[in-house]
Amino acid sequence: MSRTRFDAKSCPLCGQDNGCGNEAGKPEGDCWCTQATFPKEMLQLVPDDLRGKACICQSCLRRFSASSS
């Protein structure tokens, strides 16, 4: 199912605020995600129509990492 709209400040997995530094106006490279590693398997969970358009949030990254260990 394709989504007709998205919010770049919302996590594409859970829909909550993703805390994106770029969307908050911070200088490029100051976002928390630039220091994070996102497993390929997690990135594949992002719906095709949202891939590359919105950041995954820290909570989803922590949950995925915890379930994978």
mmCIF file as gemmi writes it, N, C-alpha and C atoms, coordinates in Angstrom:
data_model
loop_
_atom_site.group_PDB
_atom_site.id
_atom_site.type_symbol
_atom_site.label_atom_id
_atom_site.label_alt_id
_atom_site.label_comp_id
_atom_site.label_asym_id
_atom_site.label_entity_id
_atom_site.label_seq_id
_atom_site.pdbx_PDB_ins_code
_atom_site.Cartn_x
_atom_site.Cartn_y
_atom_site.Cartn_z
_atom_site.occupancy
_atom_site.B_iso_or_equiv
_atom_site.pdbx_formal_charge
_atom_site.auth_seq_id
_atom_site.auth_asym_id
_atom_site.pdbx_PDB_model_num
ATOM 1 N N . MET Axp A 1 ? 0.839 -1.177 0 1 0 ? 1 A 1
ATOM 2 C CA . MET Axp A 1 ? 0 0 0 1 0 ? 1 A 1
ATOM 3 C C . MET Axp A 1 ? 0.883 1.238 0 1 0 ? 1 A 1
ATOM 4 N N . SER Axp A 2 ? 0.633 2.171 -0.843 1 0 ? 2 A 1
ATOM 5 C CA . SER Axp A 2 ? 1.413 3.394 -0.955 1 0 ? 2 A 1
ATOM 6 C C . SER Axp A 2 ? 0.787 4.5 -0.115 1 0 ? 2 A 1
ATOM 7 N N . ARG Axp A 3 ? 1.64 5.244 0.56 1 0 ? 3 A 1
ATOM 8 C CA . ARG Axp A 3 ? 1.162 6.379 1.351 1 0 ? 3 A 1
ATOM 9 C C . ARG Axp A 3 ? 1.174 7.605 0.458 1 0 ? 3 A 1
ATOM 10 N N . THR Axp A 4 ? 0.161 8.434 0.577 1 0 ? 4 A 1
ATOM 11 C CA . THR Axp A 4 ? 0.072 9.591 -0.304 1 0 ? 4 A 1
ATOM 12 C C . THR Axp A 4 ? 0.845 10.788 0.237 1 0 ? 4 A 1
ATOM 13 N N . ARG Axp A 5 ? 1.138 10.79 1.543 1 0 ? 5 A 1
ATOM 14 C CA . ARG Axp A 5 ? 1.906 11.905 2.096 1 0 ? 5 A 1
ATOM 15 C C . ARG Axp A 5 ? 2.777 11.388 3.225 1 0 ? 5 A 1
ATOM 16 N N . PHE Axp A 6 ? 3.8 12.136 3.519 1 0 ? 6 A 1
ATOM 17 C CA . PHE Axp A 6 ? 4.686 11.761 4.603 1 0 ? 6 A 1
ATOM 18 C C . PHE Axp A 6 ? 5.176 13.022 5.286 1 0 ? 6 A 1
ATOM 19 N N . ASP Axp A 7 ? 5.681 12.864 6.475 1 0 ? 7 A 1
ATOM 20 C CA . ASP Axp A 7 ? 6.254 13.965 7.234 1 0 ? 7 A 1
ATOM 21 C C . ASP Axp A 7 ? 7.699 13.59 7.503 1 0 ? 7 A 1
ATOM 22 N N . ALA Axp A 8 ? 8.639 14.381 7.013 1 0 ? 8 A 1
ATOM 23 C CA . ALA Axp A 8 ? 10.059 14.082 7.175 1 0 ? 8 A 1
ATOM 24 C C . ALA Axp A 8 ? 10.498 14.062 8.634 1 0 ? 8 A 1
ATOM 25 N N . LYS Axp A 9 ? 9.671 14.6 9.531 1 0 ? 9 A 1
ATOM 26 C CA . LYS Axp A 9 ? 10 14.596 10.957 1 0 ? 9 A 1
ATOM 27 C C . LYS Axp A 9 ? 9.451 13.359 11.665 1 0 ? 9 A 1
ATOM 28 N N . SER Axp A 10 ? 8.788 12.482 10.923 1 0 ? 10 A 1
ATOM 29 C CA . SER Axp A 10 ? 8.202 11.276 11.507 1 0 ? 10 A 1
ATOM 30 C C . SER Axp A 10 ? 8.977 10.04 11.065 1 0 ? 10 A 1
ATOM 31 N N . CYS Axp A 11 ? 9.205 9.152 11.997 1 0 ? 11 A 1
ATOM 32 C CA . CYS Axp A 11 ? 9.88 7.896 11.712 1 0 ? 11 A 1
ATOM 33 C C . CYS Axp A 11 ? 9.029 7.073 10.736 1 0 ? 11 A 1
ATOM 34 N N . PRO Axp A 12 ? 9.623 6.556 9.662 1 0 ? 12 A 1
ATOM 35 C CA . PRO Axp A 12 ? 8.848 5.776 8.703 1 0 ? 12 A 1
ATOM 36 C C . PRO Axp A 12 ? 8.432 4.404 9.231 1 0 ? 12 A 1
ATOM 37 N N . LEU Axp A 13 ? 8.968 3.996 10.379 1 0 ? 13 A 1
ATOM 38 C CA . LEU Axp A 13 ? 8.602 2.702 10.954 1 0 ? 13 A 1
ATOM 39 C C . LEU Axp A 13 ? 7.509 2.815 12.006 1 0 ? 13 A 1
ATOM 40 N N . CYS Axp A 14 ? 7.612 3.816 12.893 1 0 ? 14 A 1
ATOM 41 C CA . CYS Axp A 14 ? 6.631 3.911 13.988 1 0 ? 14 A 1
ATOM 42 C C . CYS Axp A 14 ? 5.745 5.148 13.905 1 0 ? 14 A 1
ATOM 43 N N . GLY Axp A 15 ? 6.131 6.139 13.109 1 0 ? 15 A 1
ATOM 44 C CA . GLY Axp A 15 ? 5.333 7.344 12.953 1 0 ? 15 A 1
ATOM 45 C C . GLY Axp A 15 ? 5.582 8.416 14 1 0 ? 15 A 1
ATOM 46 N N . GLN Axp A 16 ? 6.43 8.126 14.985 1 0 ? 16 A 1
ATOM 47 C CA . GLN Axp A 16 ? 6.734 9.117 16.027 1 0 ? 16 A 1
ATOM 48 C C . GLN Axp A 16 ? 7.784 10.106 15.528 1 0 ? 16 A 1
ATOM 49 N N . ASP Axp A 17 ? 8.003 11.179 16.28 1 0 ? 17 A 1
ATOM 50 C CA . ASP Axp A 17 ? 9.029 12.169 15.955 1 0 ? 17 A 1
ATOM 51 C C . ASP Axp A 17 ? 10.379 11.468 15.867 1 0 ? 17 A 1
ATOM 52 N N . ASN Axp A 18 ? 11.102 11.675 14.774 1 0 ? 18 A 1
ATOM 53 C CA . ASN Axp A 18 ? 12.381 10.988 14.591 1 0 ? 18 A 1
ATOM 54 C C . ASN Axp A 18 ? 13.578 11.771 15.123 1 0 ? 18 A 1
ATOM 55 N N . GLY Axp A 19 ? 13.367 12.979 15.611 1 0 ? 19 A 1
ATOM 56 C CA . GLY Axp A 19 ? 14.467 13.766 16.172 1 0 ? 19 A 1
ATOM 57 C C . GLY Axp A 19 ? 15.518 14.141 15.149 1 0 ? 19 A 1
ATOM 58 N N . CYS Axp A 20 ? 15.133 14.262 13.903 1 0 ? 20 A 1
ATOM 59 C CA . CYS Axp A 20 ? 16.079 14.557 12.823 1 0 ? 20 A 1
ATOM 60 C C . CYS Axp A 20 ? 16.683 15.949 12.993 1 0 ? 20 A 1
ATOM 61 N N . GLY Axp A 21 ? 17.983 15.999 13.128 1 0 ? 21 A 1
ATOM 62 C CA . GLY Axp A 21 ? 18.683 17.27 13.263 1 0 ? 21 A 1
ATOM 63 C C . GLY Axp A 21 ? 18.598 18.121 12.013 1 0 ? 21 A 1
ATOM 64 N N . ASN Axp A 22 ? 18.605 17.482 10.852 1 0 ? 22 A 1
ATOM 65 C CA . ASN Axp A 22 ? 18.511 18.239 9.607 1 0 ? 22 A 1
ATOM 66 C C . ASN Axp A 22 ? 17.161 18.94 9.503 1 0 ? 22 A 1
ATOM 67 N N . GLU Axp A 23 ? 16.104 18.245 9.887 1 0 ? 23 A 1
ATOM 68 C CA . GLU Axp A 23 ? 14.765 18.843 9.859 1 0 ? 23 A 1
ATOM 69 C C . GLU Axp A 23 ? 14.619 19.927 10.922 1 0 ? 23 A 1
ATOM 70 N N . ALA Axp A 24 ? 15.41 19.846 11.996 1 0 ? 24 A 1
ATOM 71 C CA . ALA Axp A 24 ? 15.356 20.838 13.073 1 0 ? 24 A 1
ATOM 72 C C . ALA Axp A 24 ? 16.222 22.058 12.766 1 0 ? 24 A 1
ATOM 73 N N . GLY Axp A 25 ? 16.916 22.02 11.617 1 0 ? 25 A 1
ATOM 74 C CA . GLY Axp A 25 ? 17.727 23.157 11.21 1 0 ? 25 A 1
ATOM 75 C C . GLY Axp A 25 ? 19.158 23.145 11.711 1 0 ? 25 A 1
ATOM 76 N N . LYS Axp A 26 ? 19.594 22.027 12.296 1 0 ? 26 A 1
ATOM 77 C CA . LYS Axp A 26 ? 20.99 21.924 12.749 1 0 ? 26 A 1
ATOM 78 C C . LYS Axp A 26 ? 21.902 21.812 11.531 1 0 ? 26 A 1
ATOM 79 N N . PRO Axp A 27 ? 23.162 22.216 11.679 1 0 ? 27 A 1
ATOM 80 C CA . PRO Axp A 27 ? 24.102 22.075 10.559 1 0 ? 27 A 1
ATOM 81 C C . PRO Axp A 27 ? 24.243 20.611 10.155 1 0 ? 27 A 1
ATOM 82 N N . GLU Axp A 28 ? 24.478 20.377 8.867 1 0 ? 28 A 1
ATOM 83 C CA . GLU Axp A 28 ? 24.639 19.017 8.368 1 0 ? 28 A 1
ATOM 84 C C . GLU Axp A 28 ? 25.745 18.304 9.145 1 0 ? 28 A 1
ATOM 85 N N . GLY Axp A 29 ? 25.467 17.089 9.56 1 0 ? 29 A 1
ATOM 86 C CA . GLY Axp A 29 ? 26.422 16.31 10.327 1 0 ? 29 A 1
ATOM 87 C C . GLY Axp A 29 ? 26.21 16.389 11.823 1 0 ? 29 A 1
ATOM 88 N N . ASP Axp A 30 ? 25.328 17.292 12.292 1 0 ? 30 A 1
ATOM 89 C CA . ASP Axp A 30 ? 25.07 17.433 13.725 1 0 ? 30 A 1
ATOM 90 C C . ASP Axp A 30 ? 23.927 16.539 14.218 1 0 ? 30 A 1
ATOM 91 N N . CYS Axp A 31 ? 23.26 15.851 13.318 1 0 ? 31 A 1
ATOM 92 C CA . CYS Axp A 31 ? 22.155 14.982 13.721 1 0 ? 31 A 1
ATOM 93 C C . CYS Axp A 31 ? 22.713 13.726 14.404 1 0 ? 31 A 1
ATOM 94 N N . TRP Axp A 32 ? 21.97 13.202 15.371 1 0 ? 32 A 1
ATOM 95 C CA . TRP Axp A 32 ? 22.383 11.998 16.097 1 0 ? 32 A 1
ATOM 96 C C . TRP Axp A 32 ? 22.65 10.834 15.151 1 0 ? 32 A 1
ATOM 97 N N . CYS Axp A 33 ? 21.942 10.784 14.045 1 0 ? 33 A 1
ATOM 98 C CA . CYS Axp A 33 ? 22.036 9.622 13.155 1 0 ? 33 A 1
ATOM 99 C C . CYS Axp A 33 ? 23.369 9.535 12.415 1 0 ? 33 A 1
ATOM 100 N N . THR Axp A 34 ? 24.112 10.643 12.353 1 0 ? 34 A 1
ATOM 101 C CA . THR Axp A 34 ? 25.385 10.582 11.646 1 0 ? 34 A 1
ATOM 102 C C . THR Axp A 34 ? 26.405 9.735 12.405 1 0 ? 34 A 1
ATOM 103 N N . GLN Axp A 35 ? 26.171 9.526 13.683 1 0 ? 35 A 1
ATOM 104 C CA . GLN Axp A 35 ? 27.056 8.694 14.497 1 0 ? 35 A 1
ATOM 105 C C . GLN Axp A 35 ? 26.494 7.285 14.704 1 0 ? 35 A 1
ATOM 106 N N . ALA Axp A 36 ? 25.292 7.03 14.186 1 0 ? 36 A 1
ATOM 107 C CA . ALA Axp A 36 ? 24.616 5.742 14.383 1 0 ? 36 A 1
ATOM 108 C C . ALA Axp A 36 ? 24.847 4.816 13.191 1 0 ? 36 A 1
ATOM 109 N N . THR Axp A 37 ? 24.721 3.532 13.448 1 0 ? 37 A 1
ATOM 110 C CA . THR Axp A 37 ? 24.803 2.53 12.397 1 0 ? 37 A 1
ATOM 111 C C . THR Axp A 37 ? 23.444 1.861 12.274 1 0 ? 37 A 1
ATOM 112 N N . PHE Axp A 38 ? 22.889 1.886 11.092 1 0 ? 38 A 1
ATOM 113 C CA . PHE Axp A 38 ? 21.591 1.292 10.828 1 0 ? 38 A 1
ATOM 114 C C . PHE Axp A 38 ? 21.794 -0.002 10.049 1 0 ? 38 A 1
ATOM 115 N N . PRO Axp A 39 ? 21.434 -1.134 10.644 1 0 ? 39 A 1
ATOM 116 C CA . PRO Axp A 39 ? 21.6 -2.411 9.95 1 0 ? 39 A 1
ATOM 117 C C . PRO Axp A 39 ? 20.796 -2.449 8.642 1 0 ? 39 A 1
ATOM 118 N N . LYS Axp A 40 ? 21.372 -3.086 7.643 1 0 ? 40 A 1
ATOM 119 C CA . LYS Axp A 40 ? 20.715 -3.213 6.345 1 0 ? 40 A 1
ATOM 120 C C . LYS Axp A 40 ? 19.328 -3.846 6.488 1 0 ? 40 A 1
ATOM 121 N N . GLU Axp A 41 ? 19.213 -4.833 7.371 1 0 ? 41 A 1
ATOM 122 C CA . GLU Axp A 41 ? 17.934 -5.51 7.579 1 0 ? 41 A 1
ATOM 123 C C . GLU Axp A 41 ? 16.869 -4.548 8.111 1 0 ? 41 A 1
ATOM 124 N N . MET Axp A 42 ? 17.292 -3.59 8.91 1 0 ? 42 A 1
ATOM 125 C CA . MET Axp A 42 ? 16.353 -2.604 9.441 1 0 ? 42 A 1
ATOM 126 C C . MET Axp A 42 ? 15.909 -1.64 8.341 1 0 ? 42 A 1
ATOM 127 N N . LEU Axp A 43 ? 16.85 -1.193 7.538 1 0 ? 43 A 1
ATOM 128 C CA . LEU Axp A 43 ? 16.523 -0.256 6.463 1 0 ? 43 A 1
ATOM 129 C C . LEU Axp A 43 ? 15.553 -0.881 5.465 1 0 ? 43 A 1
ATOM 130 N N . GLN Axp A 44 ? 15.619 -2.195 5.306 1 0 ? 44 A 1
ATOM 131 C CA . GLN Axp A 44 ? 14.713 -2.885 4.389 1 0 ? 44 A 1
ATOM 132 C C . GLN Axp A 44 ? 13.27 -2.896 4.909 1 0 ? 44 A 1
ATOM 133 N N . LEU Axp A 45 ? 13.078 -2.612 6.197 1 0 ? 45 A 1
ATOM 134 C CA . LEU Axp A 45 ? 11.731 -2.555 6.771 1 0 ? 45 A 1
ATOM 135 C C . LEU Axp A 45 ? 10.998 -1.263 6.414 1 0 ? 45 A 1
ATOM 136 N N . VAL Axp A 46 ? 11.737 -0.255 5.971 1 0 ? 46 A 1
ATOM 137 C CA . VAL Axp A 46 ? 11.122 1.03 5.608 1 0 ? 46 A 1
ATOM 138 C C . VAL Axp A 46 ? 10.331 0.836 4.316 1 0 ? 46 A 1
ATOM 139 N N . PRO Axp A 47 ? 9.066 1.248 4.308 1 0 ? 47 A 1
ATOM 140 C CA . PRO Axp A 47 ? 8.263 1.118 3.083 1 0 ? 47 A 1
ATOM 141 C C . PRO Axp A 47 ? 8.951 1.803 1.895 1 0 ? 47 A 1
ATOM 142 N N . ASP Axp A 48 ? 8.854 1.192 0.728 1 0 ? 48 A 1
ATOM 143 C CA . ASP Axp A 48 ? 9.518 1.71 -0.469 1 0 ? 48 A 1
ATOM 144 C C . ASP Axp A 48 ? 9.234 3.188 -0.719 1 0 ? 48 A 1
ATOM 145 N N . ASP Axp A 49 ? 7.982 3.609 -0.498 1 0 ? 49 A 1
ATOM 146 C CA . ASP Axp A 49 ? 7.621 4.991 -0.803 1 0 ? 49 A 1
ATOM 147 C C . ASP Axp A 49 ? 8.162 5.991 0.216 1 0 ? 49 A 1
ATOM 148 N N . LEU Axp A 50 ? 8.739 5.516 1.319 1 0 ? 50 A 1
ATOM 149 C CA . LEU Axp A 50 ? 9.32 6.412 2.327 1 0 ? 50 A 1
ATOM 150 C C . LEU Axp A 50 ? 10.84 6.29 2.409 1 0 ? 50 A 1
ATOM 151 N N . ARG Axp A 51 ? 11.402 5.323 1.713 1 0 ? 51 A 1
ATOM 152 C CA . ARG Axp A 51 ? 12.844 5.093 1.762 1 0 ? 51 A 1
ATOM 153 C C . ARG Axp A 51 ? 13.599 6.321 1.261 1 0 ? 51 A 1
ATOM 154 N N . GLY Axp A 52 ? 14.532 6.793 2.084 1 0 ? 52 A 1
ATOM 155 C CA . GLY Axp A 52 ? 15.342 7.952 1.725 1 0 ? 52 A 1
ATOM 156 C C . GLY Axp A 52 ? 14.652 9.291 1.907 1 0 ? 52 A 1
ATOM 157 N N . LYS Axp A 53 ? 13.452 9.286 2.508 1 0 ? 53 A 1
ATOM 158 C CA . LYS Axp A 53 ? 12.706 10.53 2.672 1 0 ? 53 A 1
ATOM 159 C C . LYS Axp A 53 ? 12.558 10.957 4.121 1 0 ? 53 A 1
ATOM 160 N N . ALA Axp A 54 ? 12.669 10.006 5.053 1 0 ? 54 A 1
ATOM 161 C CA . ALA Axp A 54 ? 12.502 10.324 6.471 1 0 ? 54 A 1
ATOM 162 C C . ALA Axp A 54 ? 13.414 9.416 7.29 1 0 ? 54 A 1
ATOM 163 N N . CYS Axp A 55 ? 13.949 9.96 8.373 1 0 ? 55 A 1
ATOM 164 C CA . CYS Axp A 55 ? 14.879 9.218 9.228 1 0 ? 55 A 1
ATOM 165 C C . CYS Axp A 55 ? 14.154 8.275 10.186 1 0 ? 55 A 1
ATOM 166 N N . ILE Axp A 56 ? 14.776 7.138 10.439 1 0 ? 56 A 1
ATOM 167 C CA . ILE Axp A 56 ? 14.303 6.215 11.473 1 0 ? 56 A 1
ATOM 168 C C . ILE Axp A 56 ? 14.661 6.838 12.821 1 0 ? 56 A 1
ATOM 169 N N . CYS Axp A 57 ? 13.783 6.697 13.816 1 0 ? 57 A 1
ATOM 170 C CA . CYS Axp A 57 ? 14.034 7.298 15.133 1 0 ? 57 A 1
ATOM 171 C C . CYS Axp A 57 ? 14.964 6.438 15.992 1 0 ? 57 A 1
ATOM 172 N N . GLN Axp A 58 ? 15.502 7.058 17.051 1 0 ? 58 A 1
ATOM 173 C CA . GLN Axp A 58 ? 16.404 6.37 17.975 1 0 ? 58 A 1
ATOM 174 C C . GLN Axp A 58 ? 15.71 5.216 18.675 1 0 ? 58 A 1
ATOM 175 N N . SER Axp A 59 ? 14.446 5.374 19.01 1 0 ? 59 A 1
ATOM 176 C CA . SER Axp A 59 ? 13.711 4.309 19.702 1 0 ? 59 A 1
ATOM 177 C C . SER Axp A 59 ? 13.613 3.061 18.835 1 0 ? 59 A 1
ATOM 178 N N . CYS Axp A 60 ? 13.296 3.23 17.575 1 0 ? 60 A 1
ATOM 179 C CA . CYS Axp A 60 ? 13.208 2.073 16.677 1 0 ? 60 A 1
ATOM 180 C C . CYS Axp A 60 ? 14.578 1.435 16.493 1 0 ? 60 A 1
ATOM 181 N N . LEU Axp A 61 ? 15.612 2.249 16.382 1 0 ? 61 A 1
ATOM 182 C CA . LEU Axp A 61 ? 16.963 1.7 16.25 1 0 ? 61 A 1
ATOM 183 C C . LEU Axp A 61 ? 17.338 0.893 17.493 1 0 ? 61 A 1
ATOM 184 N N . ARG Axp A 62 ? 17.039 1.419 18.672 1 0 ? 62 A 1
ATOM 185 C CA . ARG Axp A 62 ? 17.34 0.691 19.923 1 0 ? 62 A 1
ATOM 186 C C . ARG Axp A 62 ? 16.551 -0.611 19.994 1 0 ? 62 A 1
ATOM 187 N N . ARG Axp A 63 ? 15.253 -0.545 19.666 1 0 ? 63 A 1
ATOM 188 C CA . ARG Axp A 63 ? 14.422 -1.767 19.719 1 0 ? 63 A 1
ATOM 189 C C . ARG Axp A 63 ? 14.936 -2.808 18.738 1 0 ? 63 A 1
ATOM 190 N N . PHE Axp A 64 ? 15.269 -2.395 17.533 1 0 ? 64 A 1
ATOM 191 C CA . PHE Axp A 64 ? 15.763 -3.338 16.526 1 0 ? 64 A 1
ATOM 192 C C . PHE Axp A 64 ? 17.084 -3.947 16.969 1 0 ? 64 A 1
ATOM 193 N N . SER Axp A 65 ? 17.976 -3.099 17.482 1 0 ? 65 A 1
ATOM 194 C CA . SER Axp A 65 ? 19.285 -3.584 17.942 1 0 ? 65 A 1
ATOM 195 C C . SER Axp A 65 ? 19.132 -4.563 19.104 1 0 ? 65 A 1
ATOM 196 N N . ALA Axp A 66 ? 18.221 -4.271 20.026 1 0 ? 66 A 1
ATOM 197 C CA . ALA Axp A 66 ? 17.999 -5.147 21.188 1 0 ? 66 A 1
ATOM 198 C C . ALA Axp A 66 ? 17.412 -6.486 20.744 1 0 ? 66 A 1
ATOM 199 N N . SER Axp A 67 ? 16.525 -6.467 19.766 1 0 ? 67 A 1
ATOM 200 C CA . SER Axp A 67 ? 15.899 -7.711 19.325 1 0 ? 67 A 1
ATOM 201 C C . SER Axp A 67 ? 16.84 -8.55 18.469 1 0 ? 67 A 1
ATOM 202 N N . SER Axp A 68 ? 17.875 -7.911 17.924 1 0 ? 68 A 1
ATOM 203 C CA . SER Axp A 68 ? 18.825 -8.618 17.072 1 0 ? 68 A 1
ATOM 204 C C . SER Axp A 68 ? 19.995 -9.205 17.846 1 0 ? 68 A 1
ATOM 205 N N . SER Axp A 69 ? 20.131 -8.824 19.141 1 0 ? 69 A 1
ATOM 206 C CA . SER Axp A 69 ? 21.287 -9.308 19.9 1 0 ? 69 A 1
ATOM 207 C C . SER Axp A 69 ? 21 -10.589 20.611 1 0 ? 69 A 1
